[in-house]
Amino acid sequence: MPDSSAMYFTPTGAASAPVDEVEILPIGSGGEVGRSCVVVRYKGRSVMLDCGNHPAKSGLDSLPFFDSINCGEIDLVLITHFHLDHCGALPYFWYWEAHKELQHIPIYYASSLAQRCMKLYQTFVSAMNDRVKQQHANHRNPFVFKYIQPLVDTRSFEDNGPCVVLASPGMLQSGISLELFEKWCGDRRNGIIIAGYCIDGTIAKDVLSKPREITKPDGKVLPLRMRTIQSVSFSAHSDGRQTRDFIQALPKTQHVILVHGNAGAMIQLKNKLQQDFADRGVKVYATKNQEAIRIPFSVQRTAKVLGSLASNPPRDGEFVSGVLLVSGQHSYSIVHPTDIPNFTDLDVAQIQQAIVMPFPRYKSPLEVLEVLQRYFEQSRMFSDVAPCEQQYGEDENSAGAAAKARDPEPSGNTTRIGVTNDVWVDVQQSTKSQTTATINWVSSHRNDLVADVTCIALTKLMREEHTAEDADALPVDVCGNDRLFRLKCFHHMMAQFYSAVTTNLGTGVCTVELENGQEAIITDCIEIDLPNSTKANYSSSAVERLRTVLKRVYLTLFPIPVDQGWCDCGMIHGAEPTSTVDAM
């Protein structure tokens, strides 16, 4: 869609703003000085800040608590400065293992002291803790690095391909770092990263200004052609006053997390900072190893409305309803569900549901329609819903019309009642004068509710047979080949309860004289009519007794199976001439 058909929508209000959470987990430096290592998790990403060892411990005991995390989930490791208590454990954790495309590039550390220490660690494994001993028993020495090797001096170094060298001193005053710089600075394929602070007048400080030439203290001029010249410089540590000044310079800061300090001193600093910044409501946390700190916060996002939704911009205070598309981490779009294929590689599918409700007796489509109309008229939530009889193919622009088009066209004995565009009821009459209502709808939040209300209304229609207003609502099936036989059985059963019973086998009308002298006319073996009677007469005890008798008689007749002329009684149930049976 072109940009002209787009608009931007910013959700407002704290109550509706989404809530995110950042998790800070110290696995080192929590309530201690040393092995600085903090894992920060946010939106499925994990960043490790520092990866140092503890100067007062040895072996694996000096490492951060790596077993508290899944090391494979770490996306990035950031080293603040290159003190051992901030980077000493990095070789152990080194993520070179995950990058097979880089494993052919060797890594060197140029430190004779580190080399001698590593030889001691590798040799005296039996003096280490049980975990190191167990690893050594499994033929794995944790102090033998797979991708990192020592570099003693430049004379033994074979410079025949790409490599990474960690060398000191960082200011390039002398030593291996200066020797390698002098050797590589003239080739643009090489690069240098200066770590830490550089004093004015040093070669490292001059290199950062990227001149074309560098003059050594001995007067030798070196060409500088390196393509990559970068610096990574952080303040190593800060005291209480510096920490306070730093927070003061960040007026929007609401959360401060203290690490890499003595437990008692951090508690004192925490209390001091909370007192100094009480007017800003700053929360200060003193950390402990392996105890995560979770900070929830609200985020206000801006979404771009695209497609058909953008053609009708909402007024102030109105809501925009659609599907939220997320691209990357901070790009949001809202589109109508039908526009999803236009802006993504996804396809849209509609779920059509149905509920089949067989009625226990005949109900005309008009009765079903009237019940639905009355029920929805009384609904406050769906007062705008007006069910009506519908011709197949109507409302072709609705979502329901598309679903209906996939259905076979209703047969001649089926009537379709439209509740809404996406909810409809098919009322079908069977050959046995039974009625089945099928509620169909295209799934959505609103349509599901409308279908539920429709189901409740039709359920009430099924229960109306038990109300006093209804003469009787038991189903009657006296048609087909067994009609005459059922009428005969009905006549003889009624004669067991009443002395004056007359039944017309042609019309199915039965006349009964009640105890109080009233004459009751029964049609279809169930319907009661009292000629020349008021409504009150229908509530008399004699009529109530008649209703009870009719129900019992029907429940006895209804299970009799339809047969092709014969049943267990031995009588022929075929057609007989119209006649009248009297029982006196």
Secondary structure, 3 states (H helix, E strand, C coil): CCHHHCEEECCCCCCCCCEEEEEEEEEECCCCCCCCEEEEEECCEEEEECCCCCCCCCHHHHCCCHHHCCHHHCCEEECCCCCHHHHCCHHHHCHHHHCHHHCCCCEEEECHHHHHHHHHHHHCHHHCCHHHHHHHHCCCCCCCCCCEEECCCCCCCCCCCCCEEEECCCCCCCHHHHHHHHHHCCCCCCEEEEECCCCCCCHHHHHHCCCCEEECCCCCEEECCCCEEEEECCCCCCCHHHHHHHHHCCCCCCEEEECCCCHHHHHHHHHHHHHHCHHHCCEEEECCCCCCEEEEEECCCCEEECHHHHHCCCCCCCCCCCEEEEECCCEEEEECHHHHHHHCCCCCCCCEEEEEEECCCCCCHHHHHHHHHHHHHCCCCCCCCCCEECCCCCCCCCHHHHHHHHCCCCCCCEEEEECCCCEEEEEEECCCCCEEEEEEEECCHHHHHHHHHHHHHHHHHHHHHHCCCCCCCCCCCCCHHHHHHHHHHHHHHHHCCCCCEEEECCCCCEEEECCCCCEEEEECCCEEECCCCCHHHHHCHHHHHHHHHHHHHHHHHCCCCCCCCECCCCCECCCCCCCEEEEC
